[in-house]
Amino acid sequence: MELNIDLLKRETKSRFRVIAGILFLIMGIVQIIFSNNYRMGKLFNWTMFTMWMLNGIVHIMEGLGYPFEGIFGKAYIIINSDLISLKSSVFEKEQSVNWNDIKSIDYKLNRYIIQKVDNKTLVIDLTKFEYFLNKEIKKTIDYFAQEKNLQEYKIIS
């Protein structure tokens, strides 16, 4: 029983978002072409052009099924027989621990408090995950804790 979830993966594609993105790109081009007739500053023109273009690119990417956040990093849940590794968003720090380094695990209020063999404590916070993911994480950690025969495994709700 392994849990391997890419939190940024999107299966759905949207024609509407692709079309909207293309329209934004066209609006950016039209804006920069026709802005010479107006008495606006050149910086404003290029700023608006850039905004239209970026908006168009983001909509096209999202419409094709590629998450925009994926440019900045990854978000995932990996729990297997070797390690527990969680990263709730691209801007959050990864929380990871190897099963061989775990001395004890306590579950309290949507948090796993993990005591390592070197007496360091790691707190894995599950509050940023959805409820069904919390249940899957909890079920998978329960399974591996029993498989690894962790004597000091407690669930305190």
C-alpha positions as CSV (number, residue, x, y, z in Angstrom):
1,M,0.0,0.0,0.0
2,E,1.6,3.2,-1.2
3,L,0.3,6.7,-1.4
4,N,1.8,8.8,-4.3
5,I,-0.3,11.8,-5.2
6,D,0.8,14.8,-7.3
7,L,-1.3,17.7,-5.9
8,L,-0.8,19.8,-9.0
9,K,-1.9,17.3,-11.5
10,R,-5.1,18.2,-13.3
11,E,-6.9,15.8,-15.6
12,T,-9.4,18.3,-17.1
13,K,-8.8,20.4,-20.1
14,S,-10.9,23.4,-21.0
15,R,-11.5,24.7,-24.5
16,F,-13.1,27.8,-23.0
17,R,-9.9,28.7,-21.1
18,V,-7.7,28.1,-24.2
19,I,-10.0,30.3,-26.3
20,A,-10.0,33.0,-23.6
21,G,-6.2,32.8,-23.5
22,I,-6.0,33.3,-27.3
23,L,-8.4,36.2,-27.0
24,F,-6.2,37.8,-24.3
25,L,-3.1,37.4,-26.5
26,I,-5.0,39.0,-29.4
27,M,-6.2,41.8,-27.1
28,G,-2.6,42.4,-26.1
29,I,-1.4,42.7,-29.7
30,V,-4.3,44.9,-30.6
31,Q,-3.7,47.1,-27.6
32,I,0.0,47.7,-28.5
33,I,-0.8,48.3,-32.2
34,F,-3.6,50.9,-31.6
35,S,-2.0,52.5,-28.6
36,N,0.1,54.8,-30.7
37,N,-3.0,56.8,-31.5
38,Y,-3.6,57.6,-27.8
39,R,-1.6,60.1,-25.7
40,M,-0.6,57.5,-23.1
41,G,2.9,56.9,-21.9
42,K,4.9,54.2,-23.5
43,L,5.5,52.5,-20.2
44,F,1.8,52.2,-19.6
45,N,1.4,50.7,-23.1
46,W,4.0,48.1,-22.6
47,T,2.7,47.3,-19.1
48,M,-0.8,46.7,-20.4
49,F,0.6,44.7,-23.3
50,T,2.6,42.5,-20.9
51,M,-0.4,42.0,-18.6
52,W,-2.6,40.9,-21.6
53,M,0.1,38.5,-22.8
54,L,0.8,37.0,-19.4
55,N,-2.9,36.5,-18.7
56,G,-3.3,34.8,-22.1
57,I,-0.4,32.5,-21.5
58,V,-1.6,31.5,-18.1
59,H,-5.1,30.8,-19.4
60,I,-3.8,28.7,-22.3
61,M,-1.5,26.7,-20.0
62,E,-4.4,26.0,-17.6
63,G,-6.8,25.2,-20.4
64,L,-4.4,22.6,-21.8
65,G,-4.2,21.0,-18.4
66,Y,-0.8,22.2,-17.3
67,P,-0.9,23.9,-13.8
68,F,0.6,27.3,-13.7
69,E,2.0,26.6,-10.2
70,G,4.1,23.8,-11.8
71,I,6.5,26.5,-13.1
72,F,7.5,27.3,-9.5
73,G,7.8,23.8,-8.1
74,K,6.0,20.7,-7.0
75,A,3.4,19.7,-4.5
76,Y,2.9,16.1,-3.6
77,I,2.3,13.3,-1.0
78,I,4.6,10.3,-1.0
79,I,4.2,7.7,1.6
80,N,5.8,4.3,1.0
81,S,7.8,1.7,2.8
82,D,10.9,3.9,2.8
83,L,9.7,7.4,3.6
84,I,7.0,9.9,4.5
85,S,7.3,13.0,2.3
86,L,4.7,15.7,2.1
87,K,4.6,19.1,0.4
88,S,1.2,20.8,0.5
89,S,2.0,23.6,-2.0
90,V,4.8,24.8,-4.2
91,F,5.6,27.6,-1.8
92,E,5.7,25.3,1.3
93,K,8.7,23.5,2.7
94,E,8.8,19.8,2.2
95,Q,8.3,17.7,5.3
96,S,10.1,14.4,5.0
97,V,11.3,11.6,7.2
98,N,12.7,8.1,6.5
99,W,10.9,5.2,8.3
100,N,14.2,3.9,9.6
101,D,14.8,7.2,11.4
102,I,11.4,7.1,13.3
103,K,11.4,6.2,17.0
104,S,7.8,7.1,17.7
105,I,4.7,8.7,16.1
106,D,1.8,10.4,17.8
107,Y,-1.2,11.7,16.0
108,K,-2.9,14.7,17.6
109,L,-5.3,17.2,16.1
110,N,-4.4,16.8,12.4
111,R,-0.7,16.6,13.1
112,Y,1.8,13.8,13.3
113,I,4.4,14.4,15.9
114,I,7.3,12.2,15.0
115,Q,10.2,11.5,17.4
116,K,13.3,10.6,15.5
117,V,16.0,8.2,16.6
118,D,18.4,11.2,17.1
119,N,15.8,12.7,19.5
120,K,14.7,15.4,17.1
121,T,11.0,16.1,16.7
122,L,9.3,16.6,13.4
123,V,5.7,17.9,13.2
124,I,3.9,17.0,10.0
125,D,0.9,19.3,9.7
126,L,-2.1,18.0,7.8
127,T,-4.3,21.0,8.2
128,K,-3.5,22.3,4.7
129,F,-4.8,19.1,3.0
130,E,-8.4,18.3,2.2
131,Y,-10.3,16.0,4.5
132,F,-10.3,13.0,2.1
133,L,-6.5,13.3,1.7
134,N,-6.1,13.5,5.5
135,K,-7.9,10.2,5.8
136,E,-5.8,8.6,3.0
137,I,-2.6,9.9,4.7
138,K,-3.7,8.6,8.1
139,K,-4.7,5.2,6.7
140,T,-1.4,4.8,4.8
141,I,0.8,5.8,7.8
142,D,-1.2,3.5,10.0
143,Y,-0.5,0.6,7.6
144,F,3.2,1.2,7.4
145,A,3.6,1.9,11.2
146,Q,2.1,-1.5,11.8
147,E,4.2,-3.1,9.1
148,K,7.3,-1.6,10.6
149,N,6.3,-2.8,14.0
150,L,6.6,0.6,15.6
151,Q,6.0,0.0,19.3
152,E,5.3,3.6,20.2
153,Y,2.6,4.4,17.7
154,K,-0.4,6.3,19.2
155,I,-3.4,7.9,17.7
156,I,-4.9,10.5,20.0
157,S,-7.9,12.1,18.3
